[in-house]
Amino acid sequence: MVEITRKQREIQLRTQEILRVAKPILLAEGLQALTMDRVAALMQYAKGTIYNHFPNKEEIVLALALEAMKLRHKLFEKAASGDRPARIRLMSIGLACEFYTQRCTEEFQIEQWMRNSNIWDKSSPDRQTVIRQCEAGCMQIVAGLVRESLSHGELQSPKHLSPEEMVFGLWAITFGSQILTASSPSLQALGIFDPIRSTRIHCCQLLNGFGWQPILSVDEYLNLVEQIASEFFPQFEQIQREHR
């Protein structure tokens, strides 16, 4: 284990304190209300002290987003653990996505701020690289399950699709539906009364379409998802508490 100096520890603690102060401002009032002056005043520090840690408020947002994404990565790791068939563990990751968007709403909201081009474009290349690496880590967990199923004969390699492209399809369904569920005021008017159930069914049909064993009927899939949720949600809650 690498020892850190007292000075380094103080820097880390002050950085975390800046994020602790900035987070509720961003969540409650938005980016415009988050200013370096306001953070400095709330912390009773000179503004220059805040700039020693972050060159602008956009960097603060990305630092908050990185902490959120680290939580998502931990949830994915837990969901992918164990020795059950890869498809079942993939279903557990789908539940980790649901948990993250439904129960970790602050983290999910901050991630959406990060994806604003005005914020991303003003952040440093180093910070962007770390964000990309964390997001890639989540994709690699899922792609690893695809490769495991391919090697075990539970899945035949689809034509024209790499494992990462297969993950992209699942990501588009889950993440896209979660964004719409969180932001669209007209789903019910469009006849979408249970978007979570609808998303689960779409994932079931996609995995069946890939021929990914074990093939499950929609009813079998939905029942199994509920069983997995009863097992994993308490574990996800523990991870959430420890992270915070």
Number of C-alpha atoms within 10 A of each C-alpha: 3 4 7 8 9 9 9 11 12 11 14 13 12 16 17 14 14 20 17 13 16 24 20 13 17 21 16 10 10 12 16 9 13 22 16 21 14 15 22 19 12 11 15 9 12 13 15 13 12 21 13 11 15 17 15 17 21 22 20 25 23 24 23 22 24 23 19 22 22 18 21 25 20 17 26 26 16 17 25 23 13 9 8 10 15 26 21 20 21 21 22 25 23 23 24 25 21 18 20 23 20 13 15 17 14 17 23 20 17 22 19 11 22 22 13 10 10 11 18 18 12 13 22 14 11 9 15 17 11 14 20 12 12 18 16 12 17 19 18 15 19 25 20 16 20 24 18 16 19 16 12 11 12 19 20 15 19 12 6 7 12 14 18 16 12 20 20 17 14 18 17 12 16 20 18 12 17 20 14 13 17 13 10 11 10 11 14 11 8 8 9 13 11 11 16 15 12 13 18 20 17 16 21 22 17 16 21 16 11 15 15 21 17 14 17 15 13 16 11 11 19 16 12 15 18 12 11 17 20 10 12 20 19 11 15 24 16 11 16 18 9 9 12 8
